[in-house]
Amino acid sequence: MGRLKELRKYVDSELNKMEDADKRNSAIVHLYGVSLAATMIAKKRGLDPEIASMAAMLHDLHAYKTGFYDDHAHKGAELAREILGELKLTNEAETEMICSAIYHHDDKHVTDDPMDEVLKDADVIHHCMNDLSKPIKEKEQARFDRLCAEFGM
């Protein structure tokens, strides 16, 4: 089994522990949606699409497991490091790249390393395009506008 598939199997098992069906479905839609967007963005930018997809699959898992979003990016990076260490799917450099992307993904006004930016952008794409009836958040508008220009939308 490929390592992305193995990670998704793990994430699915964690999400399936969520009792609230609506929250569980929202979590699945978001993680898989961000994962797909991250894969596409990374591929376009010449970065590793598998690592981007793995980071996206883990980026909000801490919040979904605990129900708390306070400092979820930093705590999520710690959880991702534990999961990746347990599953032994990545080498040290890949683990660092994934955890850095997760750690920084909530700070949309700052520019970080290229893989960090992939996850931020994928998260914004999903937030802005998953429900077109919702207005775009002010903190995501500039990033979304840049993405639209980058992708010719």
Disulfide bonds with the S-S distance in Angstrom:
none
